[in-house]
């Protein structure tokens, strides 16, 4: 079993380590971060209702007790994290796009997302109505600026806003890293949840094909991308039309229990047939 875990960790870490080396992140920096993560997780998972001692953390993590003490003291005196969720703006923008392409009120007769005025005209809902439908508590101008920066929308001559792409892809390097951490982090949590045998079992599905000709794959790639977009759009439509999605500020309805969050994702990767993971 230990060799299986070591093999699994090696395969998980290789692409991460390759990226870190390209960015100039050496072993020492990664090691120091890993120590802090080990300590944070030991504190988070400690049972008993009290904060664990340095000795208890040392026993669980294998990190020297003096080092545990030093790192905990450094963390206690460090500047507190900002109160605002760094993913808030990115998540809000992605949610707005998802609603725009999924909700019938914002699509035309062909099912395509309609260009929107900022405040709506007559019976036609505008961008403000889109924000309410997406249950996003962020100023419209802030979201519009974020979408413009990402190249997802454009302003038309009549001052309407047109959607250029059916998916939000952050343009800023910092936002891309936040997306990576959120998506891959939840994918790993889902996989380890299933590995632990916890219930319910989360979706973990993937297609794998080897030896596909490059020309044929070039033709298939955009089709696969469209199919993935359609799947996510249908899932989002189900959540929106059934009024299943809500915001933390709204809270859950009577008898619905506590609020939960979900992430359903699709990823794609290709490389040479002899490039094994």
C-alpha positions in Angstrom: 0.0 0.0 0.0 2.8 2.4 0.9 4.4 1.8 -2.5 1.0 2.5 -4.2 0.7 5.8 -2.3 4.3 6.8 -3.3 3.6 6.0 -6.9 0.4 8.0 -6.8 2.1 11.0 -5.2 4.9 10.8 -7.8 2.5 11.0 -10.7 0.5 13.8 -9.1 3.6 15.9 -8.2 5.5 15.6 -11.5 3.5 18.1 -13.5 3.4 20.4 -10.5 7.2 20.2 -9.9 7.9 20.7 -13.6 5.8 23.9 -13.5 7.4 25.2 -10.3 10.9 24.7 -11.7 9.9 26.7 -14.8 8.8 29.5 -12.5 12.0 29.4 -10.5 10.4 27.8 -7.4 13.1 25.6 -6.0 12.8 22.7 -3.5 13.5 24.8 -0.4 10.6 27.1 -1.1 8.3 24.2 -1.8 9.5 22.3 1.3 8.8 25.4 3.6 5.3 25.8 2.1 4.7 22.0 2.6 5.6 22.3 6.3 3.0 25.1 6.8 0.3 23.1 4.9 1.0 20.0 7.0 0.7 22.1 10.2 -2.5 23.8 9.0 -4.1 20.5 8.2 -3.1 18.9 11.5 -4.8 21.8 13.3 -7.9 21.7 11.1 -8.4 18.0 11.6 -7.6 17.8 15.3 -10.4 16.3 17.3 -11.3 17.1 20.9 -12.5 20.7 20.7 -9.2 22.3 21.7 -6.2 23.5 19.8 -3.5 20.8 19.4 -0.2 21.2 21.2 3.0 21.5 19.3 4.0 17.9 20.4 0.7 16.6 19.0 1.2 18.3 15.7 4.8 17.0 15.6 3.6 13.5 16.2 1.1 13.6 13.4 3.2 15.4 10.8 6.7 14.2 11.5 7.9 17.8 11.7 10.3 18.6 14.5 8.5 20.1 17.5 10.7 23.2 17.6 10.0 23.8 14.0 6.3 23.4 14.6 6.5 26.0 17.4 8.5 28.4 15.2 6.1 28.2 12.3 3.0 28.5 14.5 4.4 31.6 16.2 5.3 33.1 12.8 1.7 32.4 11.5 0.2 34.0 14.7 2.1 37.2 14.1 1.6 37.4 10.3 -0.8 39.9 8.8 -4.3 38.5 8.6 -5.6 37.5 5.2 -7.9 39.9 3.4 -11.6 39.6 4.5 -12.7 39.4 0.9 -12.6 36.1 -0.9 -10.0 36.4 -3.7 -12.2 34.2 -5.9 -15.3 36.3 -5.3 -14.9 38.5 -8.5 -13.9 35.6 -10.6 -16.7 33.3 -9.4 -19.2 36.1 -9.9 -18.1 36.7 -13.5 -18.3 33.0 -14.3 -21.7 32.7 -12.7 -23.0 35.7 -14.8 -21.8 34.0 -18.0 -23.3 30.7 -17.0 -26.7 32.3 -16.4 -26.5 34.4 -19.6 -26.1 31.2 -21.7 -28.5 29.1 -19.7 -31.5 31.1 -18.6 -34.2 31.4 -21.2 -34.9 35.1 -20.4 -31.5 36.1 -21.8 -31.5 34.0 -24.9 -33.0 34.7 -28.3 -35.3 32.4 -30.4 -32.4 30.3 -31.5 -31.1 29.8 -28.0 -28.1 32.0 -28.4 -27.4 34.6 -25.6 -28.9 38.0 -26.5 -27.1 41.3 -26.4 -28.2 43.2 -23.3 -28.7 46.8 -22.4 -27.3 47.8 -19.0 -30.6 48.4 -17.3 -33.1 46.8 -19.7 -35.7 48.3 -22.0 -39.4 47.6 -21.7 -40.0 43.9 -21.4 -36.4 43.1 -22.3 -34.3 42.3 -19.3 -31.0 44.0 -19.1 -27.6 43.3 -17.5 -28.9 44.3 -14.1 -31.6 41.7 -14.4 -29.0 39.2 -15.4 -27.1 39.9 -12.2 -30.2 39.4 -10.2 -30.9 36.1 -12.0 -27.4 35.0 -11.4 -27.8 36.0 -7.7 -24.6 38.0 -7.8 -24.3 40.7 -5.2 -21.6 42.7 -7.1 -22.1 46.1 -8.9 -22.8 45.7 -12.6 -20.0 48.0 -13.6 -17.5 45.9 -11.7 -18.6 42.7 -13.5 -18.7 44.4 -16.9 -15.2 45.6 -16.4 -14.0 42.1 -15.4 -15.7 40.6 -18.4 -14.2 43.2 -20.7 -10.7 42.6 -19.3 -11.1 38.9 -20.0 -12.3 39.6 -23.6 -15.6 37.8 -23.0 -17.9 40.7 -23.9 -17.9 43.7 -26.2 -19.9 46.9 -26.3 -22.0 47.4 -29.4 -22.7 50.7 -31.2 -26.1 51.0 -29.5 -24.5 50.6 -26.1 -25.7 47.1 -25.7 -23.4 44.4 -24.3 -22.8 41.3 -26.5 -21.4 38.0 -25.3 -18.4 36.8 -27.3 -17.7 33.4 -25.6 -20.0 31.0 -23.7 -17.4 30.4 -21.0 -15.5 32.7 -18.7 -11.7 32.2 -18.9 -9.8 34.7 -16.7 -7.2 36.8 -18.5 -5.0 37.9 -15.6 -2.3 35.5 -14.5 -3.4 35.8 -10.8 -6.9 34.9 -11.7 -5.8 31.9 -13.7 -3.9 30.6 -10.7 -7.0 31.1 -8.5 -9.0 29.1 -11.1 -6.4 26.4 -11.1 -6.3 26.1 -7.3 -10.1 26.0 -7.1 -10.8 23.5 -9.9 -7.9 21.2 -9.3 -8.2 21.5 -5.5 -11.8 20.4 -5.6 -11.1 17.6 -8.1 -8.5 16.2 -5.7 -10.9 16.5 -2.7 -13.5 14.6 -4.7 -11.0 11.9 -5.6 -9.7 11.4 -2.1 -13.3 11.5 -0.7 -14.1 8.5 -3.0 -10.8 6.8 -2.1 -11.7 7.0 1.6 -15.0 5.3 0.9 -17.1 8.2 2.1 -20.7 8.6 1.0 -22.1 9.8 -1.4 -19.7 8.7 -4.1 -18.8 11.7 -6.2 -18.6 11.6 -10.0 -15.2 10.6 -11.3 -15.3 9.8 -15.0 -12.7 10.2 -17.8 -12.3 9.0 -21.4 -8.8 7.8 -22.5 -7.8 7.0 -26.1 -4.3 6.3 -27.3 -2.9 6.3 -30.8 -5.3 8.8 -32.5 -3.9 10.4 -35.6 -3.1 14.1 -35.2 -5.2 15.2 -38.2 -8.3 13.4 -36.9 -7.7 14.7 -33.4 -7.5 18.3 -34.8 -10.9 17.8 -36.3 -12.4 16.2 -33.2 -11.1 18.7 -30.7 -13.6 21.5 -31.3 -16.5 19.1 -31.4 -15.4 17.7 -28.0 -15.2 21.2 -26.7 -18.7 22.1 -27.9 -20.0 18.9 -26.3 -18.4 19.8 -23.0 -19.8 23.3 -23.1 -23.3 21.9 -23.8 -23.1 19.5 -20.9 -22.2 22.2 -18.4 -24.8 24.5 -19.8 -27.5 21.8 -19.4 -26.4 21.2 -15.9 -26.6 24.9 -15.1 -30.0 25.2 -16.7 -31.3 22.4 -14.4 -30.0 24.2 -11.3 -31.4 27.6 -12.4 -34.8 26.5 -13.7 -35.4 24.3 -10.7 -34.4 27.3 -8.5 -31.9 24.9 -6.8 -29.0 27.4 -6.6 -29.0 30.1 -4.1 -26.5 32.5 -2.5 -25.1 32.3 1.0 -26.8 35.6 1.8 -30.2 34.1 0.9 -29.7 30.9 2.9 -31.5 27.6 2.4 -35.2 27.3 2.6 -37.2 25.7 5.4 -36.4 22.0 5.7 -33.5 22.2 3.2 -30.8 21.9 5.8 -27.5 23.8 5.7 -26.1 25.3 2.5 -23.7 23.2 0.4 -21.6 24.1 -2.6 -20.8 22.0 -5.7 -18.3 22.1 -8.5 -18.9 20.1 -11.7 -16.1 20.4 -14.2 -14.8 19.1 -17.5 -11.2 19.0 -18.5 -9.3 18.0 -21.5 -5.6 17.1 -22.1 -3.7 15.6 -25.0 0.0 14.8 -25.6 2.1 12.5 -27.7 1.1 8.8 -27.4 4.5 7.9 -25.9 4.3 10.6 -23.2 3.0 8.5 -20.3 1.6 10.1 -17.1 
